[in-house]
Amino acid sequence: MFPKLKIQQTFYVIFTFAAVLGLFFAPLSNLVSAQEEEEEREVNIIAKYNFDPKVNGFSFSNYGNKKHVWQDDLTEEDFIHLFGAQAACVTGKTEKDCVLKKTAETWMRQELEGMDKGHCEGMAATSLRFMQGKDFKQRDKPPTFQEGADTTYKLRFPSPSVENYIAYYFITQSFREVSQPSRATAEKGPAAIVKMLVDSMKAGNDPYSLGIYKYKNGEREEGHAVTPIAVEDAGDKYKIHIYDNNAPGETLIMTVEKDGKQQWRFNTSINPDEEPDWYIGDKNTKTLELTANSWRERQRFTAPFDEEEEEVEEESAHQSKNSTRSKTSGARSAEFTLNGDGDLLVTDGNGKRIGFDPKTNRYVNEIPQAENFTPKGGLGIDLPHYRLPFRTNGKPYTITISGNNLKTESDVDFTYTASGFSVGFDGIRLDPKEVLTMTVSPDGEQLSFTAGKDGETPEIYYSMDAADGTSYFVEVDGVQLDAGKTLSAHFDDETGKFVFRDNDGNEDKYDVDFERVLPNGTEQNYETDDIEIGKVDNYEMDFGKWDGKSDICFRDDDDGNGFANDECEPQTKEDNDDDPDDADDEADDEDSDIDNDGKLNDDDTDDDGDGIPDDKDTDDDNDGEPDTEDTDDNEDDGGNRPGSLSFQQWRSIINQTVTMEFLKGD
């Protein structure tokens, strides 16, 4: 009996275990068969580009500014090609002789800093240009950028020439000649966009990059650009095959429903170590758009810092029957940009608003003809950028920056740019839930900042191009305000006066950096620290009478009735002695370091940091004047940011500090 029971029990255990295994493996077998069925299913590709992510895509992922020397990614040559020498340069027409306008230099710096949030737009555009063999600065195929890289996928990062290529096409997205027709495609809806894409792929002469956005708070945010490579008809939906620069070497799929709301879905990730992130939209969100590469190929774009009022009608170079004919507004515009993680609200003099309202947590746009341009960086951070019709007078704009959507403190910059100026605030420390207020006059001459509870105060800066051809840059910092108190400034190039003040009742020590480029290209720099000349912080800087060499006159309005009766108080300038006869001249000081490379002049074989040894350099101070004609021929005349180095010196020094591995193959 016992043996029989044992056999029965054993049979029962085996039967039960088999049943459990069947229950477990049945779904798994269904999944396997479903996967096999999907693989065996005939893929109905209806159109494609000749693009393979492991050949034509980049092997490195979308990047910010932390793993390469980003300050050198754009050059004077780029600005001359994009905008023309007249718009970009005070004087000169080529990269070698162009002296950039301060407005152009400031705008360039802001664009470069903004790329810390990703370069996806540039990567999407240039991957298509590599596919086509398009020329960029006498280079077309990957081996002309890096020796041994016979495909785009084999290009290594970092690489200065590749970074320059990507940065150049990244910034084209912000030009209205590109952004307006791109936005027009979004208005058509997802199904129409798929048809435009199919027509483009079949024509094969003008490829599109694909822009995607998330829809939050009533507006599109967190832009990302990818490269569509094929379109598949999958019955009730389309499948767009995509090279996503956040996922090198892979082919990802975006689905687009043919009917109904035409919902589209795309699963991507901003970090390989993080879970995929969904982008979802439909025909109502207008969060899917196309940008033809031909729209980026204009001979000249409108420079945001040097606009002319005119009507310009453009015919898209994309010749398919579904291509968009766009009329780009030539009227002058004003651009408001927040560079960093935070939300922006602009209120005009009539109380009309555009941007994120921190009180309602919703996006609003009440200003006629105002538009929201959302840059595509691809690393999951929204960079508000609003374009408004430009006005020259009236009440100031009120700028509200809020941290309602922040989890940690953010460092942001605000810039207001229009024809002839680019002004703003650098280093705004924005806390979660904090709301900060600033004002800017329509002409850009008057700025103010009101401190939050912690009193943290940013730098105020101006870059302006005067009617007489002189270009200015001035920056004020070093101030810590009491909570709720205000720092204000007024720059007037016509009177030659710069006034700055605060109302917290404390005696602050201001630092002022002043730069001027004369119409003949002569660059002058004046820097003074810890201004403390009166009982109140109400100062006037009389730069109009400055001769470019001596100290600048400052006045302090102690009695509050204006500066006319106050005594001139010259402030000692720092690192800017232009007198060749001065015994303390930095040029003759063997203990100085005029190119700031960490080597004293006495031990430096290249004092000015231009890459040419001193014994072979015919222009030791890199001021554009031969030593045989220069009365201060070993002095730092540069005068441009950062510090007192010229833009050319800055780039030269950066390049010299890069490792040989960095430069190898470039």
C-alpha positions, 0 to 999 in steps of 0.5 A: 500500500505504501509503495502505491501511495508513494507512486500516486503522490509522485505522479500528483506532484509531477502533474501539478508541477507540469500544470504550473509550468504550463500556466507560467510558460503559456504567456511567455510562449505567446509573447515569443510567438507574438514577437516572432510574428511581428518580426515575420510580418512584412514591413510596409515601408512607403518612403525612406531616406538613404540613412542608417543610424550606424553609418549616417548618425553620430556615435556619441550622444546629444551633449551639453557644455560639460565635456568639451571647450564650448566657448569656441564653438562659434566664430566671427566667420560664422557670424559674417556668413550668417548675418553679413559683415555689416551686421556682425562687425564694427569694422572688417569683413573677414574672420581675420580683421572683423572686430565683433560688435558688442551686441553680436558678441553678447548674443553669441555668448548667450547662444553658446551658454544655452547649448548646455541644454543640448545640441539635438537640433544641430545634430539632427540637421548635420547628420542629414547634411553628412548624408547628402555630402553637403559642404561646410567650410570646404569640408563635406564628408566625414574624413575631411573633418577627422582623418580615418572617419569614413562614416559619420558614425566613426567621428569622435567627440570632442572634435572642434570642427564637428562641434563648430558644425553642429553649433552653427546649425543649432542656432539656425532654429532661432532665426525667424526665417527658419522658426516661422515656416517650421511652426507653420508645419505644426499647424497642419497636424500630424497626418499632414506632416507624415505626408510632407515627410513621405513626399520629401523622402520620395523626392530625395532632394531636401530632407526634413528634421523632425521637432517634437515637444511636450504639451504642458500648462497649455503650451509646448515645452522641452523641445527635441529634434530627431532625424526621420529616416523612413515611414511605414504604413502599419494599417490604422497608423504610420510608423516613423523610423527615427534616428534619435541623437539621445540614443546613438546607433538605434532605430526608434519608432514614432507612431502616428494615428491616421484618423481621429485626433491623430495622436502621435507617440514617441518613447525616448530617453535623455539619459541611457541610465534613466527610464524612457520618456514619452512625448505624446501629442495630437492635432490640437497640441501642435507639438510636432513639426518639420524643418527643411534643411534648405530653410537653413541655407539662406545667404543672409539671416536677420540678426536679432541684434541688428534688424532692419524694418522691411517686408521679406517674402521667401519661397521655400527651396523645398519644391514638393507640392506640399511644401510650405510657402511662408511670408516671414515678417520683416517688421522689427521684433524684440526677443526675450530669453531665459537661459536656464531652468525656470519660467518666464512671464513678460508683461508689456506696458498695457498689462498684456502678457505672454509666458507662464503665469505663476499665479495660475500655473498656466501659459498665457499669450495676450499680446497680438503678434507675439510668439513663443519660440521654444528652442530644441535642446533635447536634454529635458529642460525648457528654455523660454524664448518669446518674440514680440513686435518691437516698440521704441517707447512707452511703459517698461516691460515687467519681467517675472521669473518663477521657480514653481516647477523647480526642485532645486536652485537654478542659475539663470540668465535673462536677455532682452535683444532688439535692433542695436542692443542686447541687455539683461541680467546674468547669474540670477539665483532662482529658488523653488517656488520663488518669484522674482521681478525685473523691468526693462524699458522698450529701448533697452536703456533702463533696467531694474531688478528687485531682490527676493527674500535671500537678497541674491543679486545678479549682474546687470549688463548692457551691450549697445551699438550707437548710431555713430558706429561705436559699440559698448559693453558695460557690466555692474556687479558686486551688489547684495541687496536687502530683501525686496529692494531694487537695483536699477541702471540707465545707460545713455550713449547719446549723453555719455552717461551711465547711472546706477543705484540701489535703494536698500540704504546700505553702502555697497561696493560696485564693480564696473567693467566698461568696454568700448569699440570705436568705429575704426575698430580700436578696442578700449577697456576700463575696469574698476572694483569696489566703488565707494565714493559717497554716502548713498549708492547713487552713481553716475559714470561719465564715459562720454568724456573718457579718452580711452586711457585715463580714469573715468569720472564718477559722481555720487548724488548724496543729496538726491537732487541730481549729479550736476553739483557733485564733484567728479571722483576718478576711479582707478582702473584695473589692468588697463594702463594704455600709457606707453611711458608709464613706468608701471606699464604692464607691457614692461612688467616681467612679473605680469601675465598679459594673456592670462595663461598662467605664465609670467611674461618673462617665462612666456614664449608667446606673451599675447597667446596668439599661437605665434612665438614672440620671436616670430610675432610681428604684433606682440600684443595682438591689437592689429597694429604692427610692432614697428608702428605700435607705441605700446607694442607688448601691451594687452590691448584686447579689451573684450570679454572674458577679462581683458582679452580680445575674442581672438585671444580668448579663442587662441588661449582656449585652443592652446589649453586643449589636450593633444588627444582633443585635437587629434584627427581634427 
